[in-house]
Amino acid sequence: MLILALILIPILGALLVFALGQNQLRSKQLALAVALVELVVFGLVFKEFSTTGNLLLQKDWLPDFGISFKFSIDGISVLLLALSTVLVPLVILSTFKVAYEKSNLLYALILLTEAALVGVFMAGDLFLFYFFFEIALVPVYFLGLIWGGANAAKATFKMLAYTIFGSLLMLVGLVYLYSKGQTADMEALKASMAFIPSNVQGILFSLFMLAFAIKMPIFPFHTWQADAYSESSTPATMLLAGLLSKMGVYGLIRIALPLAPMGAAEMGHMVMVLGVIGLIYGSIIAVKQDNLKRLIAYSSFAHMGLMAAAIFSGTLEGAQGAVFQMLAHGLNAIGLFFVVKIIAERTGGRSLSALGGLSQDAPWLSVSFMIILLGSVALPLTNGFVGEFLMLKGVFDHSKLLGIISGISIILGAVYLLRLFQKTMFGEKQNADVVIADVSGTEAVVLFVISALVILMGVFPNCILEISEPASQQLLDYMAQF
């Protein structure tokens, strides 16, 4: 029942928040309370997982057709559930100092997004996975459209068109698998993979890969991302970068590799090449950006490319690194976009060339920004270092050339992120008479929690790696059969 509660709590909470009407304070408080209850329930689920191992909840839906309500939790999915249930309260808390119109609708959409994310990360049935995968996009689309910038309608529609196109391709592959196996159970379908010809698996893998490559995104399916991230409202951008992009990475692990293993074996190196191209390309574009949001958007795109390359390296280090980096990147991306939101609200703009000297008036903002930024740079003893080191090792073990090229991203990442910090926090203030307020209240709480997690994950990485290792090794052992 706890597994089911993880989905039902944010759905029921969203309905309650929406029913409150236009009361700003009550909407915020109730939404935060629901998200915290969800976090507590996840804590109980994690306790049970730690005691018994993998968790499973399965109820027949259409038994004659082999379709059921199946939810399962292993070492990879439990970490992504942790990411979702920790970050959503932070996203809600980050909005407390902003008066949004239709606030009840905004917080209801955030909670519905959480419900869909939880569904994706627990789904053990093909069509259940597809349902939540699609539903997750809907509330974020409206979050970006209704509270976004001047060009939000165009940017969010482009995002919607891209992702729906990819999802439809995935649905074609899922329906084919169902027709061959006469079941939608993901684990049961693995047994039939040996009987599906390699050329057919190649087509299946292409269909799955396109859907997840667009969702992440990776090169060359990324053209929607920068506009959507920069024009969407900050809560939508935080959810897109911190959580929804991880559905694409998770889809590779849960769908593309195990349900088209021969196709993955044949085309995996090509995906690695595209991932490394995106890694370098995104980093170079980020160096040239003047808009704060677009800079972080291209940084996020670059990180996605390395995750894709690491997953297809066929090494335990690569798989473990990608899982760890999903958590680290989700945390860092939300932190960076929140800092950009604070800077834009304090200064009235997001242009690097118009900023400077903010640390003089806002030392706590400066310190928090530096900690989160160093996590993104992958400084040792921060969360970004562990995942990036393991991913680079995995890619290098697969291909020394790709590993060396990927390593260049460390230098590029330091260039554009340290430039970002220097241009905003140091130098002379553009207007010496204007005093920028430092972070306080809920802003300080959000930044403190994120900064603390950046350090704790870097100092105690084994707490996470030990959880994901059995599931990662199981996936590699299964792929080795093909």
C-alpha positions in Angstrom: 0.0 0.0 0.0 2.9 2.4 0.6 3.9 2.0 -3.1 0.4 3.0 -4.2 0.4 5.9 -1.7 3.4 7.4 -3.4 1.2 8.0 -6.5 -2.1 8.8 -4.8 -0.8 11.3 -2.2 0.4 14.0 -4.8 -2.7 13.4 -7.0 -5.1 13.9 -4.1 -3.0 16.8 -2.8 -3.2 18.4 -6.2 -7.0 18.2 -6.2 -7.1 19.7 -2.7 -4.8 22.5 -3.6 -6.7 23.3 -6.8 -10.0 23.3 -4.8 -8.6 26.0 -2.4 -9.0 28.7 -5.0 -6.9 31.8 -5.3 -5.6 31.9 -1.7 -1.8 32.3 -2.2 -0.6 31.4 1.3 -2.8 28.4 1.7 -2.0 27.0 -1.7 1.7 27.3 -1.0 1.5 25.8 2.5 -0.8 22.9 1.5 1.3 22.0 -1.5 4.5 22.0 0.6 2.7 19.9 3.3 1.6 17.4 0.7 5.2 17.2 -0.8 6.6 16.7 2.7 4.1 13.9 3.5 5.2 12.3 0.2 8.8 12.5 1.4 7.9 10.8 4.7 6.0 8.0 2.9 9.0 7.5 0.6 11.2 7.2 3.8 8.9 4.4 4.9 9.2 2.8 1.5 13.0 3.1 1.6 13.1 1.5 5.0 11.1 -1.5 3.8 13.3 -1.6 0.7 16.4 -1.7 2.8 15.0 -4.6 4.8 13.5 -6.8 2.2 15.3 -5.8 -1.1 13.3 -5.2 -4.3 9.6 -4.2 -3.7 6.7 -5.3 -5.9 3.0 -4.4 -6.1 1.0 -6.1 -8.8 -2.8 -6.2 -9.4 -4.5 -7.6 -12.4 -6.1 -5.1 -14.7 -6.7 -6.9 -18.0 -5.5 -10.4 -17.1 -6.7 -11.9 -20.4 -4.4 -9.5 -22.2 -1.4 -9.8 -19.9 -1.7 -6.2 -18.7 -1.6 -5.4 -15.0 -1.0 -2.6 -12.5 2.6 -3.5 -11.7 4.9 -1.3 -9.7 8.4 -2.5 -8.8 11.3 -0.8 -7.0 14.9 -1.8 -7.3 18.2 -0.1 -6.4 18.1 2.3 -9.4 14.4 3.3 -9.2 14.5 3.8 -5.4 17.3 6.4 -5.9 15.2 8.3 -8.5 12.2 8.2 -6.2 14.4 9.7 -3.6 15.5 12.4 -6.0 11.9 13.2 -6.9 10.5 13.3 -3.4 13.4 15.5 -2.2 13.5 18.0 -5.0 9.8 18.6 -5.4 9.5 20.2 -1.9 12.5 22.3 -2.7 10.9 23.5 -5.9 7.7 24.4 -4.1 9.7 26.1 -1.3 11.7 28.1 -3.9 8.4 29.8 -5.0 7.4 31.1 -1.6 8.6 34.7 -2.1 6.9 35.1 -5.5 3.2 36.0 -5.9 2.0 33.8 -8.8 -1.4 34.4 -10.4 -3.6 31.3 -10.3 -1.3 29.9 -7.6 -3.6 27.0 -6.8 -3.3 25.8 -10.4 0.5 26.2 -10.3 1.0 24.1 -7.2 -1.5 21.5 -8.3 0.4 21.1 -11.6 3.7 20.7 -9.6 2.2 17.9 -7.5 0.7 16.2 -10.6 4.2 16.2 -12.1 5.5 14.5 -9.0 2.8 11.8 -9.2 3.7 11.1 -12.9 7.5 11.0 -12.1 6.9 8.5 -9.3 4.8 6.4 -11.7 7.5 6.4 -14.3 10.2 5.3 -11.9 8.1 2.5 -10.4 6.3 1.2 -13.5 6.8 -2.5 -14.3 4.3 -2.7 -17.1 5.0 -1.3 -20.6 1.8 0.6 -21.0 1.9 1.8 -17.4 5.3 3.2 -18.1 4.1 4.9 -21.3 1.1 6.4 -19.6 3.1 8.1 -16.8 5.9 9.0 -19.3 3.4 10.9 -21.4 1.4 12.4 -18.5 4.5 13.9 -16.9 4.9 16.3 -19.8 1.3 17.8 -19.6 1.6 19.7 -16.3 5.1 20.9 -17.0 3.9 22.2 -20.4 1.2 24.3 -18.8 3.7 25.4 -16.1 5.9 26.7 -18.8 3.2 28.2 -20.9 1.0 30.0 -18.4 3.8 31.5 -16.2 6.6 31.7 -18.8 8.2 34.5 -20.7 7.1 36.4 -23.8 8.1 33.6 -26.1 6.9 30.8 -23.9 4.0 29.7 -26.2 6.4 29.0 -29.1 9.1 27.4 -27.0 6.8 25.1 -25.0 4.9 24.1 -28.1 8.2 23.1 -29.8 9.0 21.0 -26.7 5.6 19.4 -26.8 5.8 18.6 -30.5 9.3 17.1 -30.2 8.5 14.9 -27.2 5.1 13.7 -28.4 6.7 12.7 -31.7 9.3 10.7 -29.9 6.8 9.1 -27.6 4.6 7.9 -30.5 7.6 6.2 -32.0 8.2 4.5 -28.6 4.6 3.4 -28.5 4.9 1.7 -31.8 7.8 -0.3 -30.4 6.0 -1.2 -27.2 2.9 -2.4 -29.1 5.1 -4.6 -31.3 6.8 -6.1 -28.2 3.4 -6.7 -26.6 2.1 -8.4 -29.7 5.1 -10.8 -29.8 5.2 -11.6 -26.1 1.5 -11.4 -25.3 2.3 -9.6 -22.1 3.2 -6.1 -21.1 5.3 -7.2 -18.1 8.8 -5.8 -18.6 10.6 -8.7 -16.8 8.6 -11.3 -18.6 9.4 -9.8 -22.0 13.1 -10.2 -21.4 12.7 -13.9 -21.8 11.5 -13.4 -25.4 14.4 -11.2 -26.5 16.5 -14.1 -27.8 13.7 -15.0 -30.3 13.4 -11.6 -31.8 15.8 -11.2 -34.8 18.7 -8.7 -34.4 17.5 -6.6 -37.4 14.1 -6.2 -35.7 15.7 -5.3 -32.4 17.7 -2.7 -34.2 14.5 -1.0 -35.4 13.0 -1.4 -31.9 16.1 0.2 -30.3 16.0 3.1 -32.8 12.3 3.8 -31.9 13.1 3.7 -28.2 16.3 5.6 -28.5 14.7 8.5 -30.4 12.0 8.9 -27.7 14.5 9.0 -24.9 17.1 11.0 -26.8 14.6 13.8 -27.3 13.4 13.7 -23.6 17.0 13.9 -22.2 18.0 15.5 -24.7 21.2 14.5 -26.5 22.7 15.6 -29.8 21.2 16.2 -32.4 17.7 16.1 -30.8 18.3 19.0 -28.4 17.1 22.1 -30.4 14.0 22.5 -28.3 15.8 22.5 -25.0 17.5 25.9 -24.7 14.4 27.9 -25.7 12.1 25.8 -23.4 14.4 26.2 -20.4 15.0 29.9 -20.9 11.4 30.9 -21.7 9.6 28.6 -19.2 8.8 29.7 -15.7 11.4 28.9 -13.1 9.4 26.0 -11.5 8.9 24.5 -14.9 12.6 24.8 -15.8 13.6 23.3 -12.5 11.4 20.3 -13.0 12.5 19.9 -16.6 16.2 20.0 -15.9 16.2 18.4 -12.5 13.7 15.6 -13.0 12.0 15.2 -16.3 15.3 14.8 -18.2 16.1 11.9 -15.9 13.1 10.0 -17.3 15.0 9.8 -20.6 18.1 8.4 -19.0 16.0 6.0 -16.9 14.2 4.9 -20.1 17.5 3.9 -21.6 18.2 1.7 -18.6 14.7 0.3 -18.1 13.4 0.0 -21.8 16.0 0.5 -24.5 18.8 -1.7 -23.3 16.8 -4.7 -21.8 14.0 -4.8 -24.4 16.2 -4.4 -27.5 19.6 -5.8 -26.3 20.9 -6.8 -29.7 20.0 -3.4 -31.2 21.7 -1.7 -28.2 24.8 -3.9 -28.8 25.0 -3.0 -32.5 24.2 0.7 -32.2 25.5 1.5 -28.7 28.8 2.9 -30.0 27.0 5.3 -32.3 25.0 6.6 -29.4 28.2 7.1 -27.4 29.7 9.1 -30.3 26.6 11.3 -30.4 26.7 11.7 -26.6 30.3 12.8 -26.7 29.6 15.2 -29.6 26.8 16.7 -27.6 29.0 16.9 -24.5 31.7 19.0 -26.3 29.3 20.9 -28.5 27.1 21.9 -25.5 30.1 22.9 -23.5 31.4 25.2 -26.3 28.1 26.8 -26.8 27.8 27.4 -23.0 31.1 29.2 -23.0 29.7 31.8 -25.4 26.3 32.4 -23.7 25.5 35.8 -22.1 22.0 34.7 -20.9 22.2 33.0 -17.5 19.4 30.5 -18.1 20.6 29.5 -21.6 24.1 29.0 -20.2 22.9 26.5 -17.6 20.6 24.9 -20.2 23.5 24.1 -22.5 25.5 22.9 -19.4 22.6 20.5 -18.7 22.6 19.4 -22.3 26.3 18.6 -22.1 25.9 16.5 -19.0 23.1 14.5 -20.6 25.5 13.5 -23.4 28.0 12.1 -21.0 25.4 10.1 -19.2 24.2 8.5 -22.5 27.8 7.7 -23.4 28.5 6.1 -20.0 25.4 4.0 -20.1 26.4 2.4 -23.4 30.0 1.9 -22.3 29.1 -1.6 -21.1 31.0 -1.1 -17.9 29.9 -1.2 -14.2 31.7 2.1 -13.7 29.8 3.8 -16.5 26.4 2.5 -15.4 27.1 3.4 -11.7 28.4 6.8 -12.7 25.3 7.6 -14.9 23.0 6.6 -12.0 24.9 8.7 -9.5 25.1 11.6 -11.9 21.4 11.6 -12.4 21.1 12.4 -8.7 23.9 14.9 -8.7 22.8 16.7 -11.9 19.2 16.9 -10.7 20.3 18.5 -7.5 22.8 20.9 -9.1 20.6 21.9 -11.9 17.7 22.9 -9.6 20.2 24.8 -7.4 21.7 26.7 -10.3 18.4 27.7 -11.8 17.2 28.8 -8.4 20.3 31.0 -8.0 19.6 32.5 -11.5 16.0 33.2 -10.4 17.2 35.0 -7.3 19.7 37.1 -9.4 17.1 38.0 -12.0 14.6 39.1 -9.3 17.2 41.2 -7.5 18.8 42.8 -10.6 15.9 42.8 -13.1 17.9 40.9 -15.8 19.7 37.7 -16.8 22.5 39.1 -18.9 26.1 38.3 -17.7 27.4 41.5 -19.3 25.0 43.6 -17.1 26.0 42.0 -13.8 28.8 42.1 -11.4 29.8 42.6 -7.7 26.8 40.8 -6.2 29.0 39.2 -3.5 29.5 42.6 -1.9 25.8 42.8 -0.9 24.9 39.1 -0.9 27.7 37.0 0.7 25.5 34.0 1.6 24.1 33.9 -1.9 27.7 33.9 -3.2 28.8 31.1 -0.9 25.8 28.9 -1.8 26.3 29.6 -5.5 30.0 28.6 -5.3 29.2 25.3 -3.5 26.6 24.3 -6.1 28.7 25.5 -9.0 31.7 23.5 -7.7 29.5 20.4 -7.7 28.7 21.1 -11.3 32.4 21.6 -12.1 33.0 18.1 -10.5 35.4 19.3 -7.8 36.6 16.4 -5.6 34.5 15.9 -2.4 31.4 17.3 -4.2 28.6 15.3 -5.7 29.5 16.0 -9.3 33.0 14.5 -9.0 31.9 11.0 -8.2 29.5 10.5 -11.1 31.7 12.3 -13.6 34.9 10.3 -12.6 33.0 7.0 -12.9 31.4 8.0 -16.2 34.7 9.1 -17.8 36.4 5.9 -16.6 33.6 3.8 -18.2 33.8 5.7 -21.5 37.6 5.5 -21.5 37.6 1.7 -20.8 35.3 1.3 -23.8 37.1 3.6 -26.1 40.3 5.5 -25.2 39.6 8.1 -28.0 36.1 8.9 -26.8 37.4 8.9 -23.2 40.1 11.5 -24.0 37.7 13.7 -26.0 35.2 13.5 -23.1 37.8 14.6 -20.7 38.1 17.9 -22.5 34.6 18.7 -21.0 36.2 19.1 -17.6 38.2 22.1 -18.8 35.3 23.6 -20.7 33.0 23.1 -17.8 35.4 24.9 -15.5 35.7 27.7 -18.1 32.0 28.5 -18.5 30.9 27.9 -14.9 33.7 29.9 -13.3 33.2 32.6 -15.9 29.5 32.6 -14.8 30.5 33.0 -11.1 33.1 35.7 -11.8 30.8 37.8 -14.0 28.0 37.7 -11.5 29.6 37.8 -8.1 33.0 39.6 -8.6 34.1 42.8 -10.3 32.5 46.2 -10.0 28.7 46.7 -9.5 26.9 48.0 -12.5 25.1 50.5 -10.3 27.0 51.4 -7.1 24.0 53.0 -5.5 21.8 49.9 -5.7 22.0 47.4 -2.8 21.1 43.8 -3.5 19.3 42.0 -0.7 21.0 38.7 0.5 19.1 35.5 0.6 16.9 34.9 3.6 13.9 32.8 4.8 12.8 30.1 2.4 15.5 31.1 -0.1 18.2 30.4 2.5 16.6 27.1 3.5 16.5 25.8 -0.1 20.1 26.8 -0.8 21.3 25.4 2.5 19.7 22.0 1.8 21.1 21.8 -1.7 24.6 22.9 -0.6 24.6 20.4 2.2 23.6 17.6 -0.1 26.2 18.6 -2.7 28.9 18.0 0.0 27.4 15.0 1.7 27.0 13.1 -1.6 30.6 13.9 -2.5 32.0 12.8 0.9 29.8 9.7 1.3 29.2 8.4 -2.2 29.2 4.7 -1.2 25.8 5.2 0.5 24.4 5.7 -3.0 26.7 3.4 -5.0 26.0 0.4 -2.8 22.2 0.8 -3.3 22.4 0.9 -7.1 25.3 -1.6 -7.7 23.2 -4.8 -7.6 20.7 -3.5 -10.2 23.4 -2.1 -12.4 25.4 -5.4 -12.3 22.2 -7.3 -13.1 21.6 -5.2 -16.2 25.2 -5.7 -17.4 25.0 -9.5 -16.8 21.8 -9.6 -18.8 23.3 -7.5 -21.7 26.4 -9.8 -21.7 24.2 -12.7 -22.9 23.7 -10.9 -26.2 
